[in-house]
Amino acid sequence: MSNTEYESLWEQGCALLGERINLDGNPLSSPGFFERRRLRKASTLFQAAAKVEPENAAPLLFLGKIEERLGNVDACIEWLSQANELAPGNPIVALELGGALGRAGRHVESASMMGPVARLHPNDARIHVNLGLSLLMSGQVDRAVQAFENATRIEPEQATNAKLLNLACAVAKGSKAVPKSEREIFESV
C-alpha cells in the first residue's frame, strides 16, 4: 500500500462528501436516501484510507463526521475518540469530539478532554467556549466562568462570549439554574 493509494482513497471519499459534512459548525439536516448512500460509500473509502495510513487521524475524523450525519452518535464518538488518540491536542478533532460528547450528554467527559486542549491552545476562543459549555452543563460553574472569561478576553468583540459569561455568572450566583443542554443555554443568551 502506498501514499498514492491513500491519496486516491482520500480524494474519492472527499469528492463523495462534497458539503455533506460540516466541521466546527452547525449540524446539518438529516440526509435523504441518496445522500445516505453517498455517505456510506465515502465511509468505506475513508476506512480503507485509515488502513493504508493507520497513523493518520484525518480519515477517522471524517468517519466520525459521517456517522454524526447518519445519526449514529456512539459510532461518531468512537471514530472521533480514535482520531483524538492519534492527534491529541488537535483543535479540530477536539472541538468535534467535545461537541459530540456534549450532544450525547457526556459533559464531564467532554470537559475532561477539552481542558488539556485549552491549555495547549490558550488563544483559541472556540476551545474555551466549548470547554465552558461542557463545564457549565456538568455543573462545574466556577471553572465555566473562567473558561468564558478566557474566551471573552481572546475575542472581546464576540457578543456571544460575553452573554455566555453573564449566564455562567448568573448560575454561579444562583439566580439561574444549571443548564442541561446547549439548547437551554442558547435560549438563555
C-alpha positions in Angstrom: 0.0 0.0 0.0 1.4 3.3 -1.0 1.0 7.0 -0.3 -0.6 7.2 -3.8 -3.2 4.7 -2.8 -4.1 6.7 0.3 -4.3 9.9 -1.7 -6.6 8.2 -4.2 -8.9 6.9 -1.5 -8.9 10.2 0.3 -9.7 12.2 -2.8 -12.5 9.8 -3.8 -14.0 10.0 -0.3 -13.8 13.8 -0.2 -15.4 14.0 -3.7 -18.4 11.9 -2.4 -18.7 14.1 0.7 -18.9 17.5 -1.0 -20.6 19.6 1.6 -22.3 16.7 3.2 -20.4 17.1 6.5 -19.6 20.2 8.4 -16.5 20.7 10.6 -16.9 23.0 13.6 -20.3 24.3 12.6 -24.0 23.8 12.9 -25.3 20.3 12.4 -26.8 19.6 9.0 -30.3 18.3 8.3 -30.9 14.5 8.1 -29.7 13.1 4.8 -32.1 11.6 2.3 -31.7 8.2 0.8 -29.2 9.1 -2.0 -27.2 11.3 0.4 -27.0 8.4 2.9 -25.8 6.1 0.2 -23.0 8.5 -0.8 -22.1 9.0 2.8 -21.8 5.2 3.3 -19.7 4.8 0.2 -17.4 7.6 1.4 -17.2 5.8 4.7 -15.9 2.7 3.0 -13.3 4.7 1.2 -12.2 6.5 4.4 -12.0 3.2 6.3 -9.7 1.9 3.6 -7.6 5.0 3.7 -7.3 4.6 7.5 -6.0 1.1 7.0 -3.4 2.4 4.5 -2.2 5.1 6.8 -3.2 4.0 10.3 -1.3 6.8 12.0 -3.3 9.5 10.2 -6.2 10.9 12.1 -7.9 12.6 9.2 -9.8 9.6 7.8 -11.0 8.9 11.4 -12.2 12.4 11.8 -14.2 12.2 8.6 -15.6 8.8 9.6 -16.8 10.3 12.8 -18.4 13.2 11.0 -20.1 10.8 8.5 -21.5 8.8 11.4 -22.7 12.0 13.1 -24.5 12.9 9.9 -26.1 9.5 9.7 -27.3 9.9 13.2 -25.1 7.2 14.8 -23.9 9.1 17.9 -22.0 6.2 19.5 -20.1 5.4 16.3 -19.4 9.1 15.8 -17.8 9.3 19.2 -15.8 6.1 18.7 -14.3 7.3 15.5 -13.6 10.8 16.9 -12.0 9.3 20.0 -9.7 7.2 17.8 -8.8 10.3 15.9 -8.1 12.1 19.2 -5.8 9.3 20.3 -3.8 9.7 17.2 -3.8 13.5 17.3 -4.2 14.6 20.9 -4.4 18.3 21.2 -5.5 18.8 17.6 -8.1 21.6 18.0 -10.4 20.5 15.2 -10.5 16.9 16.4 -11.0 18.2 20.0 -13.8 20.5 19.0 -15.6 17.8 17.1 -15.2 15.2 19.8 -16.1 17.6 22.6 -19.3 18.7 20.7 -20.3 15.0 20.0 -19.8 14.1 23.7 -21.8 17.2 24.7 -24.7 16.3 22.3 -24.6 12.8 23.9 -25.0 14.4 27.3 -21.5 13.3 28.3 -20.5 16.8 29.6 -18.0 15.7 32.3 -16.1 13.6 29.7 -16.2 16.4 27.2 -14.8 18.9 29.8 -12.1 16.4 30.8 -11.0 16.1 27.2 -11.2 19.8 26.4 -9.3 21.1 29.4 -5.8 20.0 28.3 -6.6 21.1 24.8 -7.4 24.6 26.1 -4.1 24.7 27.9 -2.3 23.7 24.6 -4.3 26.4 22.7 -4.7 29.3 25.1 -5.6 31.8 22.4 -8.3 29.7 20.6 -11.6 31.2 21.9 -13.6 28.3 20.3 -11.9 25.8 22.5 -12.5 27.9 25.6 -16.2 28.4 24.7 -16.7 24.7 24.1 -14.9 23.9 27.4 -17.1 26.5 29.2 -20.2 24.9 27.7 -19.2 21.5 28.9 -18.2 22.7 32.3 -21.4 24.7 32.8 -23.7 21.8 31.8 -21.7 19.4 34.1 -22.3 21.8 37.0 -18.6 22.9 37.2 -19.8 26.5 37.2 -16.7 28.3 38.7 -14.5 26.7 36.0 -17.1 27.5 33.3 -16.9 31.2 34.4 -13.1 31.0 34.0 -13.4 29.4 30.5 -15.8 32.1 29.3 -13.6 34.8 30.8 -10.8 33.5 28.7 -13.0 33.4 25.6 -14.1 37.0 26.2 -10.5 38.1 26.8 -9.4 36.5 23.5 -12.4 37.7 21.4 -13.9 40.7 23.2 -15.8 41.6 20.0 -17.9 38.4 20.1 -21.1 39.3 21.9 -21.9 35.7 22.5 -18.8 35.2 24.6 -19.9 38.0 27.0 -23.5 36.6 27.1 -22.2 33.1 28.0 -20.0 34.7 30.7 -23.0 36.5 32.1 -25.1 33.3 32.1 -22.3 31.4 33.9 -22.1 34.2 36.5 -25.8 34.1 37.0 -25.7 30.4 37.5 -22.8 30.8 40.0 -24.8 33.4 41.9 -27.8 31.0 42.0 -30.1 33.3 40.1 -30.3 30.8 37.2 -30.4 27.0 37.2 -27.5 24.9 35.8 -28.5 24.3 32.1 -28.6 20.7 31.0 -28.3 21.2 27.2 -26.9 23.6 24.6 -30.5 24.4 23.6 -31.2 25.6 27.2 -28.0 27.7 27.1 -28.7 29.4 23.8 -32.3 30.1 24.8 -30.9 31.9 27.8 -28.4 34.1 25.9 
